Amino acid sequence: MTILVTGATGSVGRLLVDELVKAGAPVRALTVNPAKAALPGQVEVAKGYLGKPETLPEALKGIETVYLAPLAAKVDDFVKLAKEAGVRRVVALSGSNADDPVENSSGVDYAIIEKAVREADFDWTFLRPGAFMNNTLGWAESIKAERVVREAYAEARTTPIDLGDIAAVAAHVILTEGHVGKKHTLSGPTAISQREQVAAISAALGEEVTFRELTREEANKQWAGAGVPVEIAEWLLDGFAYFTENPDKPTGVVQELTGRPGVTYAEWAAANVEAFR
């Protein structure tokens, strides 16, 4: 049966399409602009977007399994239309903070998505990554301009994950049995501090990049200047403060499910070094 990948040109969805094609699975990709999607030739392309429910009935025709990109605002519409179309199985991208989420955190939306999918009685699986390695692309501007990163909580140790590893797990879950009703918490293979992440970028560049630790007040001012809402900044800083005192631990799920180690941050930095040059 054809698999519908929503958000098929998004950060995870596009990589998932490639994983499924590589495995020989039939794929229908939901994308806003098929002409610019640059999808493999054997992929069936459906023009549409989760945020525009009127585009979904056609995309859902004949579909049994859906990879659901996260869009809490329209998840109820998706659920209704997917049930009407006869969809049986939903593999949803969620987050590690979906249980009892803190107010103003991304976990609030993830909890909404999981609840809607669960209560619709699909055969569901939730993929719950934590921080993405790609999040540190936000440092690119200051690294390129000054070879400096300015952040609070230099020693906050998290387990960021490569987007490709999320896609690999999603493909495995979609194509194999035994994952119905599972919540897979995904992480990178090692815990790494913010200071160590900057050191890895420095090593990849072959040039010194300095980490300048900010106070919490300084970090708030920096993020406010970048347009980050104060409540989001506070949530993020609370998280870094927590992981400074309580270092995160790898879950091992990527290796368990894919049979290979996850991408390390140093490997990611080397692969993405041009973004910082």
C-alpha positions as CSV (number, residue, x, y, z in Angstrom):
1,M,0.0,0.0,0.0
2,T,1.2,3.5,-0.8
3,I,2.5,5.5,2.2
4,L,1.5,9.2,2.5
5,V,4.3,11.4,3.8
6,T,2.9,14.8,4.9
7,G,5.3,17.7,5.2
8,A,7.3,15.8,2.5
9,T,9.6,18.7,1.7
10,G,10.1,19.6,5.4
11,S,13.3,18.9,7.4
12,V,12.4,15.3,8.3
13,G,9.7,14.5,5.8
14,R,12.0,15.0,2.8
15,L,14.6,12.7,4.2
16,L,11.9,10.1,5.0
17,V,10.8,10.1,1.4
18,D,14.4,9.2,0.4
19,E,14.5,6.4,3.0
20,L,11.2,4.9,1.9
21,V,12.2,5.1,-1.8
22,K,15.5,3.4,-1.0
23,A,13.6,0.6,0.6
24,G,11.4,0.2,-2.4
25,A,8.2,1.4,-0.8
26,P,5.5,3.2,-2.8
27,V,5.3,6.8,-1.6
28,R,2.9,9.7,-2.1
29,A,4.4,13.0,-1.0
30,L,2.2,15.9,0.2
31,T,3.8,19.2,-0.7
32,V,2.6,22.7,-1.4
33,N,4.7,23.2,-4.5
34,P,5.3,20.0,-6.5
35,A,7.2,21.9,-9.2
36,K,9.9,22.9,-6.6
37,A,9.8,19.8,-4.5
38,A,12.7,18.0,-6.4
39,L,11.3,14.6,-5.3
40,P,12.5,11.3,-6.8
41,G,10.8,10.5,-10.1
42,Q,9.1,7.4,-8.7
43,V,7.3,9.3,-6.0
44,E,3.7,10.2,-6.5
45,V,3.2,13.9,-5.7
46,A,0.0,15.3,-4.1
47,K,-0.4,19.0,-4.0
48,G,-1.5,20.1,-0.6
49,Y,-0.7,21.0,3.0
50,L,-1.9,19.9,6.4
51,G,-2.8,23.5,7.2
52,K,-5.3,23.5,4.3
53,P,-7.6,20.6,5.1
54,E,-9.5,21.0,1.8
55,T,-6.4,19.6,0.0
56,L,-6.3,16.4,2.1
57,P,-9.2,14.2,0.8
58,E,-7.6,13.7,-2.6
59,A,-4.2,13.0,-1.0
60,L,-5.6,10.5,1.4
61,K,-7.4,8.4,-1.2
62,G,-6.3,4.7,-1.0
63,I,-3.9,5.4,1.8
64,E,-3.5,3.0,4.7
65,T,-0.4,4.5,6.4
66,V,0.4,8.2,7.0
67,Y,3.5,9.8,8.3
68,L,2.1,12.8,10.1
69,A,4.2,16.0,10.4
70,P,3.4,18.1,13.5
71,L,0.8,20.7,13.0
72,A,-1.4,20.9,16.1
73,A,-3.7,23.6,14.8
74,K,-5.1,21.4,12.1
75,V,-4.7,17.9,13.6
76,D,-8.5,17.5,14.3
77,D,-9.2,18.2,10.7
78,F,-6.6,15.6,9.6
79,V,-7.9,13.0,12.0
80,K,-11.5,13.4,10.7
81,L,-10.5,13.3,7.1
82,A,-8.1,10.4,7.6
83,K,-10.8,8.3,9.3
84,E,-13.2,9.0,6.5
85,A,-10.6,8.0,3.9
86,G,-10.0,4.6,5.7
87,V,-6.5,5.3,7.0
88,R,-5.5,2.6,9.5
89,R,-2.1,3.6,10.7
90,V,-0.5,6.9,11.7
91,V,3.2,7.4,12.6
92,A,3.4,10.9,14.1
93,L,6.4,13.1,14.7
94,S,6.1,14.4,18.2
95,G,8.6,15.4,20.9
96,S,10.3,14.1,24.0
97,N,8.4,16.7,26.0
98,A,4.9,15.6,25.0
99,D,4.1,14.1,28.5
100,D,3.0,16.8,31.0
101,P,4.3,19.7,28.9
102,V,5.4,23.0,30.4
103,E,3.2,26.0,29.5
104,N,4.5,27.8,26.4
105,S,6.8,24.8,25.5
106,S,6.6,22.9,22.2
107,G,5.3,20.0,24.2
108,V,1.9,21.6,24.4
109,D,1.4,21.1,20.6
110,Y,2.9,17.6,20.7
111,A,0.5,16.6,23.4
112,I,-2.5,17.9,21.4
113,I,-1.3,15.9,18.3
114,E,-0.8,12.7,20.3
115,K,-4.2,13.0,22.0
116,A,-6.1,13.5,18.8
117,V,-4.4,10.6,17.0
118,R,-4.7,8.3,20.0
119,E,-8.4,9.0,20.6
120,A,-9.2,8.5,16.9
121,D,-8.2,4.8,17.4
122,F,-5.6,4.6,14.6
123,D,-2.8,2.1,14.9
124,W,-0.4,4.8,16.1
125,T,3.3,5.2,16.8
126,F,4.8,8.4,18.2
127,L,8.4,9.4,17.4
128,R,9.7,11.7,20.2
129,P,13.0,13.3,19.4
130,G,14.5,15.9,21.7
131,A,16.8,18.7,20.5
132,F,17.9,18.6,16.8
133,M,21.5,19.1,15.9
134,N,20.3,21.5,13.2
135,N,19.1,23.9,15.9
136,T,22.7,25.0,16.3
137,L,22.7,26.3,12.7
138,G,21.3,29.4,14.6
139,W,25.0,30.0,15.6
140,A,26.1,30.3,12.0
141,E,25.8,34.0,11.6
142,S,28.0,34.9,14.6
143,I,30.5,32.1,13.8
144,K,30.9,33.3,10.2
145,A,31.2,37.0,11.3
146,E,33.2,36.7,14.5
147,R,34.1,33.1,15.2
148,V,32.2,33.5,18.4
149,V,29.1,31.8,20.0
150,R,27.3,33.6,22.9
151,E,25.0,31.6,25.0
152,A,24.0,31.0,28.6
153,Y,24.6,27.7,30.3
154,A,27.8,26.5,28.6
155,E,27.8,23.2,30.4
156,A,24.2,22.2,29.6
157,R,24.5,18.6,28.4
158,T,21.8,17.5,26.0
159,T,21.6,14.6,23.4
160,P,20.8,16.3,20.1
161,I,19.9,14.1,17.2
162,D,20.6,14.3,13.5
163,L,17.5,14.7,11.3
164,G,18.6,11.8,9.1
165,D,18.4,9.5,12.1
166,I,14.9,10.6,12.8
167,A,14.0,9.8,9.2
168,A,15.7,6.4,9.4
169,V,13.7,5.5,12.5
170,A,10.5,6.7,10.9
171,A,11.1,4.5,7.8
172,H,11.9,1.5,10.0
173,V,8.7,2.0,12.1
174,I,6.6,2.4,9.0
175,L,8.0,-0.6,7.2
176,T,8.2,-3.1,10.1
177,E,5.7,-4.6,12.5
178,G,5.7,-4.3,16.3
179,H,5.5,-0.6,16.8
180,V,1.8,0.0,17.3
181,G,1.1,1.8,20.5
182,K,4.8,2.6,21.0
183,K,6.3,6.0,22.0
184,H,9.9,6.0,20.8
185,T,12.0,8.6,22.5
186,L,14.8,9.4,20.2
187,S,18.2,11.0,21.0
188,G,21.7,11.3,19.6
189,P,24.3,8.7,20.6
190,T,26.0,10.9,23.2
191,A,25.4,13.7,25.6
192,I,27.3,16.9,24.8
193,S,27.5,20.3,26.3
194,Q,27.0,23.6,24.4
195,R,30.7,24.4,24.9
196,E,31.6,21.0,23.4
197,Q,29.3,21.5,20.4
198,V,31.2,24.8,19.7
199,A,34.5,22.9,20.0
200,A,33.3,20.4,17.5
201,I,32.4,23.1,15.0
202,S,35.8,24.7,15.6
203,A,37.5,21.4,14.9
204,A,35.5,20.9,11.7
205,L,36.4,24.4,10.5
206,G,40.0,24.0,11.5
207,E,39.8,27.5,13.1
208,E,39.2,28.6,16.7
209,V,35.6,29.4,17.6
210,T,35.2,31.0,21.1
211,F,32.3,30.2,23.4
212,R,31.4,33.3,25.5
213,E,29.1,32.4,28.3
214,L,26.2,34.9,28.9
215,T,24.3,35.4,32.1
216,R,20.7,34.5,31.9
217,E,19.7,38.2,31.8
218,E,22.2,38.8,28.9
219,A,20.8,35.7,27.0
220,N,17.2,37.0,27.4
221,K,18.2,40.3,25.9
222,Q,20.0,38.6,23.1
223,W,17.0,36.5,22.2
224,A,14.6,39.4,22.6
225,G,16.7,41.2,20.0
226,A,16.4,38.3,17.7
227,G,12.6,38.4,18.0
228,V,12.2,35.4,20.3
229,P,9.1,35.8,22.6
230,V,10.0,36.2,26.2
231,E,8.0,33.1,27.3
232,I,9.8,30.9,24.7
233,A,13.2,32.3,25.8
234,E,12.4,31.5,29.4
235,W,11.3,28.0,28.6
236,L,14.5,27.4,26.6
237,L,16.7,28.9,29.3
238,D,14.9,26.8,31.9
239,G,15.7,23.7,29.9
240,F,19.4,24.6,29.6
241,A,19.5,25.3,33.4
242,Y,17.9,21.9,34.0
243,F,20.4,20.0,31.8
244,T,23.3,21.8,33.4
245,E,22.3,20.2,36.8
246,N,20.8,17.0,35.3
247,P,22.8,16.0,32.2
248,D,20.6,14.3,29.6
249,K,21.2,10.6,28.8
250,P,21.1,8.9,25.3
251,T,18.1,6.6,24.8
252,G,19.8,4.2,22.4
253,V,16.7,3.8,20.4
254,V,18.2,4.9,17.0
255,Q,20.8,2.1,17.2
256,E,18.3,-0.4,18.6
257,L,15.8,0.1,15.7
258,T,18.2,0.8,12.8
259,G,21.0,-1.4,13.8
260,R,23.6,1.3,13.4
261,P,25.0,4.0,15.7
262,G,23.4,7.4,15.5
263,V,25.3,10.3,14.0
264,T,27.5,12.1,16.5
265,Y,27.6,15.8,16.8
266,A,31.2,15.9,15.6
267,E,30.1,14.0,12.4
268,W,27.2,16.4,12.0
269,A,29.5,19.4,12.3
270,A,31.9,18.0,9.7
271,A,29.0,17.3,7.3
272,N,27.6,20.8,7.8
273,V,30.8,22.8,8.1
274,E,30.0,25.0,5.1
275,A,27.1,26.5,7.0
276,F,29.6,28.0,9.4
277,R,32.5,28.9,7.1
